[in-house]
Amino acid sequence: MKNKTDFENLKWSRREFLQTIGMGTLAFLIGCRLNDQTFPSQKRKPPNIIVILSDDHGYGALGCQGNWDIPTPHIDSLAQNGVRFTNGYVTAPLCSPTRAGLLTGRCQQRFGHEFNPAPIAVASGTFGLPLDQKTFADYLREAGYATGIVGKWHLGQTPDFYPQRRGFDEFFGFLPGAHKYTNPSKDNRNPIFRGSEIVTEEEYLTSAFTREALSFIERHKDEPFFLYLPFNAIHSPLDAQEKDLEFFTHLKTPKMQKWAAMLKSLDDAVGSVLSKIRETGLEKDTLIFFLGDNGGYPVDDINPNGALRGRKGDMFEGGIRIPYLMQWKGHLLPGMVYDKPVSSLDILPTAVAAVGGIFASNLEGVNLIPYLEGDDPGTPHEKLFWRLGKKSAARVGDWKLVRNGDGTEQLFNLASDIGEENDMASANIEKLEELKSAYNEWDANNIEPKWIDGRQIRQNKRKK
């Protein structure tokens, strides 16, 4: 096995690429290239929508992104059969605000959802995705879709904010930001819900979520459906199944072995979902997205963020650039690699456009289909911005401004410095000011956070 545990090499060799996609797919791609990269026009049936979200994943933690020690063949197949976005971003380096942006199609700073909600012990009715914000599920339910969420919610823990009051017909999962995996119902402070009812769950949590996702697909296979599948894997705590640990005894430490086994369990879960879609004859009628919610944490010698600087919580690329895949068989070119910047905000408008729905004019994402089909040669996002308290960032073209929590500012050119090692702020004052001006223009339309960071609330409570 290749010794690339740190995932530093994010580029595939020609041989590895051909082995992954196969010569037949390569010939198809060449033919499409000669045909202006457009897919033959055909009448489209409104697709089912599946959005799979992994937790604390990291940009480099997939085979198709350069991770060779931990096979992820099922997730990689989405890249082989669809699109891999190499410049895919989420709207925050933390769990809850990222989800708020994803499910509304809007920058979460516009409506004050800037931090993780506080724990239920100190939460008030204000903690959660604001009730005046329309969600992904609202849009698709209006379009006649059955809507379901299986997994981690993390958008409010009081009844007003429950998923079934935010457009979802069905909910199986938990409400806060993390959960144990083995014997999940033994965590009395963090129950597993089916709808609004607490249920007993004894199966390993990733497997339980897989079971429920397959059930949802089976029950709704004869009608259009939207399945939001936010796994809590590979978020802490490190907790793996013995059957998965057996594959990773070559890794040096128990922590690394557990982390790798959790990733394998996640990959197997995605494989089960993809198999179910094929078995039910829905593969060409289902638009699937896979992405991480933010960067990951290093685990001993494993750096899940690959060559990127930083990690979860940072405004460097390692905190906000994530694995981002999209598959719609029969409609998008297989094996496409798309290098222009895209955002998690784009998933909602892309899905709604695909089903023929109408979305509000205040959405800040774009429909990606015209860019992928070659109808729009432009760039989905010339500018992207982030704010998390005292930390912020701006990307304009290939240039990126990072404002750290201590007030310092750094400037990088991502085209030549993906690892953000060479601070060019002092040598490019004019470019620095340009990005600062662009950020301030965006920030002028934001509001103050509706609550402070949950960690700060806990600290304040301990001081009293």
VENMO-V948282 format. One record per residue. RES is the residue in one small letter. SS is DSSP state (helix for helix, strand for strand, loop for the rest). PHI is phi as a letter, one per 20 degrees, with the letter a starting at -180 (NA if undefined). NEAR is the number of other ideal C-beta (glycine too) atoms within 10 Angstrom. Layout:
res	ss	phi	near
RES	SS	PHI	NEAR
RES	SS	PHI	NEAR
//
This chain:
res	ss	phi	near
m	loop	NA	9
k	loop	f	8
n	loop	e	7
k	loop	c	15
t	loop	f	20
d	loop	e	18
f	loop	l	24
e	loop	f	12
n	loop	e	15
l	loop	e	17
k	loop	d	9
w	loop	e	17
s	loop	f	9
r	helix	g	7
r	helix	f	8
e	helix	f	14
f	helix	f	14
l	helix	f	13
q	helix	f	11
t	helix	f	17
i	helix	e	18
g	loop	n	13
m	helix	f	9
g	helix	f	9
t	helix	f	16
l	helix	f	13
a	helix	f	10
f	helix	f	15
l	helix	f	16
i	helix	f	10
g	helix	f	9
c	helix	f	18
r	helix	f	10
l	helix	f	8
n	loop	d	11
d	loop	m	8
q	loop	l	13
t	loop	d	11
f	loop	e	15
p	loop	g	7
s	loop	f	7
q	loop	b	8
k	loop	f	4
r	loop	e	14
k	loop	e	13
p	loop	g	16
p	loop	e	22
n	strand	f	26
i	strand	c	27
i	strand	c	25
v	strand	d	22
i	strand	d	23
l	strand	d	25
s	strand	e	29
d	loop	d	24
d	loop	l	22
h	loop	f	29
g	loop	n	32
y	loop	f	29
g	loop	e	26
a	loop	e	30
l	loop	b	28
g	helix	g	21
c	helix	f	21
q	helix	d	25
g	loop	o	20
n	loop	e	27
w	loop	d	14
d	loop	e	18
i	loop	c	24
p	loop	f	17
t	loop	c	23
p	helix	f	14
h	helix	f	20
i	helix	f	27
d	helix	g	20
s	helix	f	19
l	helix	f	23
a	helix	f	27
q	helix	f	17
n	helix	e	21
g	loop	b	23
v	strand	c	24
r	strand	d	22
f	strand	e	26
t	loop	e	17
n	loop	c	21
g	strand	e	23
y	strand	c	24
v	loop	d	27
t	loop	e	28
a	loop	a	31
p	loop	e	26
l	loop	c	24
c	helix	f	26
s	helix	f	26
p	helix	f	29
t	helix	g	26
r	helix	f	27
a	helix	f	29
g	helix	f	25
l	helix	g	29
l	helix	e	29
t	helix	d	29
g	loop	m	28
r	loop	c	22
c	loop	f	26
q	helix	f	28
q	helix	f	25
r	helix	f	17
f	loop	c	17
g	loop	n	17
h	loop	e	28
e	loop	e	24
f	loop	c	23
n	loop	f	21
p	loop	f	31
a	loop	f	22
p	loop	g	18
i	loop	g	14
a	loop	f	10
v	loop	c	13
a	loop	f	19
s	loop	d	10
g	loop	f	11
t	loop	e	14
f	loop	e	24
g	loop	q	25
l	loop	g	24
p	loop	g	17
l	loop	f	11
d	loop	e	6
q	loop	e	19
k	loop	f	19
t	loop	d	22
f	helix	g	25
a	helix	f	21
d	helix	g	16
y	helix	f	26
l	helix	f	26
r	helix	f	16
e	helix	f	13
a	loop	e	18
g	loop	n	11
y	loop	e	24
a	strand	f	18
t	strand	c	28
g	strand	b	25
i	strand	c	29
v	strand	c	23
g	strand	p	26
k	strand	e	27
w	loop	e	25
h	loop	m	27
l	loop	c	27
g	loop	p	27
q	loop	d	21
t	loop	d	15
p	helix	g	10
d	helix	g	10
f	helix	d	21
y	loop	g	19
p	helix	g	27
q	helix	f	17
r	helix	d	13
r	loop	c	24
g	loop	o	21
f	loop	e	25
d	loop	f	18
e	strand	c	20
f	strand	b	25
f	strand	c	22
g	strand	r	25
f	strand	c	24
l	loop	e	23
p	loop	f	22
g	loop	e	21
a	loop	b	16
h	loop	b	20
k	loop	f	16
y	loop	d	21
t	loop	e	13
n	loop	l	14
p	helix	g	21
s	helix	f	17
k	helix	f	11
d	loop	e	14
n	loop	f	7
r	loop	e	8
n	loop	c	18
p	loop	f	16
i	strand	e	19
f	strand	d	18
r	strand	d	13
g	loop	m	14
s	loop	d	11
e	strand	d	9
i	strand	f	12
v	strand	c	11
t	loop	e	10
e	loop	c	22
e	loop	d	10
e	loop	f	16
y	loop	g	20
l	helix	f	26
t	helix	f	24
s	helix	f	15
a	helix	f	21
f	helix	f	26
t	helix	f	24
r	helix	g	16
e	helix	f	23
a	helix	f	26
l	helix	f	19
s	helix	f	15
f	helix	f	25
i	helix	f	21
e	helix	f	12
r	helix	f	13
h	loop	d	21
k	loop	f	16
d	loop	e	9
e	loop	b	10
p	loop	f	19
f	strand	c	23
f	strand	c	28
l	strand	d	24
y	strand	e	29
l	strand	c	26
p	strand	e	23
f	loop	f	26
n	loop	e	29
a	loop	f	25
i	loop	d	28
h	loop	f	22
s	loop	f	14
p	loop	f	11
l	loop	f	16
d	loop	b	19
a	loop	c	24
q	loop	e	18
e	helix	g	7
k	helix	f	12
d	helix	e	21
l	helix	f	17
e	helix	g	10
f	helix	e	14
f	helix	c	19
t	loop	f	7
h	loop	f	11
l	loop	f	22
k	loop	f	11
t	loop	c	12
p	helix	g	13
k	helix	f	14
m	helix	f	20
q	helix	f	22
k	helix	f	21
w	helix	f	27
a	helix	f	26
a	helix	f	24
m	helix	f	27
l	helix	f	28
k	helix	f	24
s	helix	f	23
l	helix	f	26
d	helix	f	23
d	helix	f	19
a	helix	f	25
v	helix	f	26
g	helix	f	16
s	helix	f	16
v	helix	f	23
l	helix	f	21
s	helix	f	12
k	helix	f	19
i	helix	f	22
r	helix	f	13
e	helix	f	13
t	loop	e	17
g	loop	m	9
l	loop	d	19
e	helix	g	17
k	helix	e	13
d	helix	d	19
t	strand	c	22
l	strand	e	24
i	strand	d	25
f	strand	d	26
f	strand	c	25
l	strand	b	23
g	strand	e	26
d	loop	e	29
n	loop	a	25
g	loop	f	31
g	loop	d	29
y	loop	e	17
p	loop	f	15
v	strand	c	21
d	loop	l	14
d	loop	e	12
i	strand	e	26
n	loop	d	21
p	loop	f	30
n	loop	e	28
g	loop	m	27
a	loop	e	20
l	loop	f	25
r	loop	e	18
g	loop	n	19
r	loop	b	20
k	loop	g	24
g	loop	n	17
d	loop	e	23
m	loop	e	25
f	loop	f	24
e	helix	g	28
g	helix	f	29
g	helix	e	29
i	helix	c	29
r	strand	e	29
i	loop	c	29
p	loop	f	27
y	strand	b	25
l	strand	c	25
m	strand	b	26
q	strand	c	23
w	loop	b	24
k	loop	f	18
g	loop	n	14
h	loop	c	19
l	loop	d	19
l	loop	f	20
p	loop	f	19
g	loop	m	20
m	strand	f	17
v	strand	d	12
y	strand	d	19
d	loop	e	10
k	loop	f	14
p	loop	f	22
v	strand	c	28
s	strand	c	25
s	loop	f	27
l	loop	f	25
d	helix	f	27
i	helix	f	25
l	helix	f	27
p	helix	f	21
t	helix	f	25
a	helix	f	28
v	helix	f	23
a	helix	f	16
a	helix	f	19
v	loop	e	20
g	loop	n	10
g	loop	e	16
i	loop	d	10
f	loop	d	17
a	loop	f	12
s	loop	f	5
n	loop	e	10
l	loop	f	18
e	loop	d	20
g	loop	e	25
v	loop	c	21
n	loop	f	19
l	loop	f	26
i	helix	g	20
p	helix	f	15
y	helix	f	20
l	helix	f	24
e	helix	e	16
g	loop	n	14
d	loop	f	9
d	loop	c	14
p	loop	e	7
g	loop	f	10
t	loop	d	15
p	loop	g	23
h	loop	b	20
e	loop	f	12
k	strand	c	15
l	strand	c	21
f	strand	c	23
w	strand	b	24
r	strand	b	23
l	strand	b	24
g	loop	m	12
k	loop	e	10
k	strand	e	19
s	strand	b	21
a	strand	b	26
a	strand	b	26
r	strand	d	26
v	strand	c	18
g	loop	m	15
d	loop	e	13
w	strand	e	19
k	strand	c	21
l	strand	e	24
v	strand	c	26
r	strand	d	20
n	loop	e	15
g	loop	f	13
d	loop	e	7
g	loop	n	7
t	loop	f	10
e	strand	c	14
q	strand	c	19
l	strand	c	23
f	strand	c	25
n	strand	d	16
l	loop	f	17
a	loop	f	9
s	loop	d	9
d	loop	b	16
i	loop	f	19
g	loop	e	16
e	loop	l	22
e	loop	e	9
n	loop	d	12
d	loop	f	15
m	loop	d	16
a	loop	f	16
s	loop	f	9
a	loop	e	10
n	loop	c	15
i	helix	g	11
e	helix	f	6
k	helix	f	17
l	helix	g	18
e	helix	f	11
e	helix	f	17
l	helix	f	25
k	helix	f	16
s	helix	f	12
a	helix	f	18
y	helix	f	21
n	helix	f	11
e	helix	f	12
w	helix	f	19
d	helix	f	14
a	loop	f	7
n	loop	e	10
n	loop	e	16
i	loop	d	10
e	loop	f	7
p	loop	g	17
k	loop	f	15
w	loop	b	19
i	loop	e	14
d	loop	g	17
g	helix	g	19
r	helix	f	12
q	helix	f	13
i	helix	f	19
r	helix	f	14
q	helix	f	11
n	helix	f	11
k	helix	f	12
r	helix	f	7
k	helix	f	6
k	loop	f	4
//
